[in-house]
């Protein structure tokens, strides 16, 4: 059995890139894609909804899978240039580098993302489109750097490939 072991300090094990979304369904990342630094953890959610009903002729309920709710959740240490962007007043339609993660959320910008997961010599890329949400930067005496949760709520399905 093999498992993914992103050892601390090992580069390129898990890399998240975000770009402004093209047409819905176009998962191409542009040259200006933003690489999200200082990831602490990443959770990939794929939760299928289930429709449940009862029938008079059955002793157990019936179920059928319906659409799924997908998201990528993470925690990261706030890097000012990627969190706030190069232009704090950037509007939707501006580059991802100018908007930053906060701007992408504030402007409700459709994004395309690619999450690289490396296992040995094999790379896996989980790609999709969605919206950045769930920002809640916090700092405390016990954790004297700004950290924030970030969620990308996915619109549509994920794709998985061995090349970006």
C-alpha positions in Angstrom: 0.0 0.0 0.0 1.2 3.5 -0.8 0.3 6.7 0.9 0.9 10.4 0.4 3.4 11.7 2.9 4.0 15.4 2.5 7.0 15.7 4.9 7.3 19.1 6.5 9.8 21.3 4.6 9.5 19.2 1.4 8.8 21.5 -1.5 6.2 20.9 -4.2 4.4 18.1 -2.4 1.1 20.1 -2.3 0.7 23.2 -4.4 -2.5 25.3 -4.9 -2.8 27.7 -7.8 -5.7 30.0 -8.4 -6.5 32.0 -11.5 -9.4 34.1 -12.6 -12.0 31.8 -14.1 -12.5 31.7 -17.9 -15.7 30.5 -19.3 -17.5 28.1 -17.0 -16.0 24.7 -17.6 -12.7 26.0 -19.0 -10.1 24.7 -16.4 -7.0 26.4 -18.1 -4.7 28.3 -15.7 -3.1 31.4 -17.2 0.5 32.5 -16.9 -0.6 34.9 -14.1 -2.0 32.1 -11.8 -1.4 32.9 -8.1 0.4 30.2 -6.2 -1.0 30.2 -2.6 1.9 30.1 -0.1 2.1 29.0 3.5 -0.6 26.3 3.4 -1.1 24.6 6.8 -3.7 22.0 5.8 -6.0 21.2 2.9 -9.3 19.4 2.9 -11.0 18.3 -0.3 -14.7 17.8 0.1 -17.0 15.8 -2.2 -20.3 15.3 -0.4 -23.0 13.6 -2.4 -26.6 14.6 -1.5 -29.0 11.8 -1.1 -32.7 11.8 -1.7 -34.6 9.6 0.8 -38.1 8.3 0.6 -40.4 5.7 2.2 -42.7 3.3 0.4 -45.7 1.5 1.9 -44.5 -1.8 0.5 -41.0 -1.7 2.0 -39.6 -2.1 5.5 -36.6 0.2 4.9 -36.2 3.6 3.3 -35.1 4.0 -0.3 -32.2 6.3 -1.2 -30.7 7.6 -4.4 -27.6 9.8 -4.8 -28.2 13.2 -6.3 -25.9 16.2 -7.0 -22.8 16.7 -4.9 -21.5 19.7 -3.0 -17.8 20.2 -3.6 -15.3 22.4 -1.8 -11.6 22.8 -1.0 -11.0 24.1 2.5 -7.6 25.1 3.9 -5.8 27.1 6.5 -2.9 29.3 5.7 -0.5 31.8 7.2 -1.4 35.2 5.8 1.2 36.4 3.2 0.3 40.1 2.6 1.1 40.2 -1.1 -1.0 37.1 -2.0 -3.8 37.8 0.6 -4.3 41.5 -0.1 -3.0 41.5 -3.7 -0.9 44.1 -5.5 -3.8 46.6 -5.6 -6.2 46.6 -2.6 -8.9 48.5 -4.7 -8.8 46.0 -7.6 -12.2 45.1 -9.0 -13.6 41.9 -10.4 -12.0 41.3 -13.8 -8.6 42.6 -12.6 -5.7 40.1 -12.4 -5.6 37.6 -9.6 -2.3 39.0 -8.5 -3.9 42.5 -8.2 -7.0 41.2 -6.4 -5.3 38.8 -4.0 -7.3 36.2 -2.0 -9.3 38.8 -0.1 -10.2 40.6 -3.4 -11.3 37.4 -5.0 -13.7 36.8 -2.1 -14.8 40.4 -1.9 -15.4 40.7 -5.7 -17.1 37.3 -5.9 -14.7 36.4 -8.8 -15.1 33.0 -10.4 -11.8 31.3 -10.0 -10.1 28.3 -11.6 -7.9 26.3 -9.3 -5.4 23.4 -9.5 -4.3 21.5 -6.4 -1.2 19.5 -7.1 -0.7 16.4 -4.8 2.6 14.6 -5.3 3.1 11.0 -4.3 6.6 9.8 -5.0 7.3 10.4 -8.7 3.6 10.7 -9.6 1.8 14.1 -9.6 -2.0 14.3 -9.3 -3.8 17.6 -10.2 -7.3 18.2 -8.8 -8.9 21.0 -10.8 -12.1 22.9 -10.7 -13.8 26.2 -10.7 -15.4 28.0 -7.7 -15.5 31.0 -5.5 -13.2 32.0 -2.6 -15.1 32.4 0.7 -14.9 31.7 4.4 -12.1 34.1 5.1 -11.6 34.8 8.9 -8.1 36.1 9.6 -7.1 35.8 13.2 -4.1 36.5 15.5 -3.5 35.8 19.1 -0.8 35.8 21.8 -0.3 32.1 21.3 -0.2 32.3 17.5 1.5 35.7 16.8 1.1 35.5 13.0 -2.1 36.1 11.0 -3.8 32.8 10.0 -7.0 32.3 8.1 -9.3 29.6 6.9 -10.1 29.8 3.2 -12.7 27.8 1.3 -13.2 27.5 -2.4 -16.8 26.5 -3.0 -16.7 24.5 -6.2 -19.2 25.0 -9.0 -19.5 21.8 -10.9 -17.3 18.7 -10.7 -13.6 18.2 -10.0 -11.3 16.8 -12.6 -8.3 14.7 -11.8 -5.3 14.3 -14.1 -1.6 13.5 -14.0 -0.6 16.8 -15.7 -1.6 20.4 -15.2 
